[in-house]
């Protein structure tokens, strides 16, 4: 599903990853992280797709909201498990969205 975001400017956190062979508990934690993110101040929406490479883009009101999400206690546990168990590699990019447009049939 494509996230409904407000008029720019806002921020996007782009999380690109490849999985390790260990997926134990990953889906449950991923679902929990979406539910928790939705409760965070400044959260605007999320989009995610996974094939060979997983890409999750979360949208935030400002950099302070992103910083607070990174430091959220349950999210820190998920980050630790991701580093030790689930991910072979990942990269995080934080971008300011200055313009957006859309099409819908």
C-alpha positions in Angstrom: 0.0 0.0 0.0 1.2 3.5 -0.8 1.4 5.7 2.3 -0.8 8.8 2.4 1.7 11.6 3.3 1.1 15.3 3.9 2.4 18.1 1.7 6.2 18.3 1.8 8.5 18.9 3.4 8.8 15.8 5.5 11.5 13.1 5.8 11.9 9.5 4.5 14.0 6.8 6.2 14.9 4.3 3.5 15.9 0.9 5.0 17.4 -1.5 2.4 18.3 -5.0 3.5 19.2 -8.5 2.6 18.3 -11.3 4.9 20.6 -13.9 6.6 19.5 -17.5 6.6 18.0 -17.1 10.1 14.4 -15.8 9.9 13.2 -17.0 13.3 10.9 -14.4 14.9 11.5 -11.8 12.1 8.0 -11.6 10.8 6.5 -11.1 14.3 9.0 -8.5 15.2 8.5 -6.6 11.8 4.8 -6.5 12.5 5.3 -5.3 16.0 7.7 -2.5 14.7 5.1 -1.2 12.3 2.5 -1.1 15.1 4.9 0.7 17.4 6.0 3.1 14.7 2.4 4.1 14.0 2.1 5.2 17.7 5.2 7.4 17.5 5.0 11.2 17.5 5.8 12.4 14.0 5.1 9.2 12.2 3.4 9.8 8.8 3.3 6.4 7.1 5.3 3.3 5.8 5.8 1.3 2.6 7.6 -2.0 2.4 8.5 -4.6 -0.2 10.7 -7.7 0.0 12.1 -9.9 -2.7 15.8 -10.4 -3.0 16.3 -7.0 -1.4 13.9 -5.7 1.2 13.1 -2.0 1.1 11.1 -0.2 3.8 10.5 3.5 3.6 9.0 5.2 6.7 7.9 8.8 6.6 8.4 11.3 9.4 7.5 14.8 10.3 11.0 15.9 11.2 14.5 14.7 12.1 13.7 14.8 15.9 10.9 12.2 15.3 13.3 9.9 13.5 15.8 10.2 16.3 13.2 9.4 18.9 12.1 6.3 16.9 15.7 5.1 16.6 16.0 5.4 20.4 12.6 3.7 21.3 13.4 0.8 23.6 11.6 -2.0 21.7 13.0 -0.7 18.4 16.5 -0.9 19.9 15.8 -4.6 20.7 14.7 -5.2 17.1 17.9 -3.4 15.8 20.1 -5.6 18.0 18.3 -8.8 16.8 18.6 -7.6 13.2 22.4 -7.1 13.6 22.9 -10.4 15.3 20.4 -12.7 13.6 18.3 -11.5 10.7 20.3 -9.3 8.3 23.2 -10.2 6.2 23.5 -6.5 5.2 21.5 -3.3 5.5 21.8 0.4 4.7 19.8 3.3 6.1 19.3 6.5 4.2 17.5 9.6 5.6 16.2 12.0 3.0 14.2 15.2 3.1 11.2 15.0 0.7 10.8 18.4 -0.9 8.4 17.5 -3.6 6.0 14.7 -4.3 3.2 14.0 -6.8 1.0 11.0 -7.5 -1.3 9.3 -10.0 -4.3 7.1 -9.2 -6.7 5.5 -11.7 
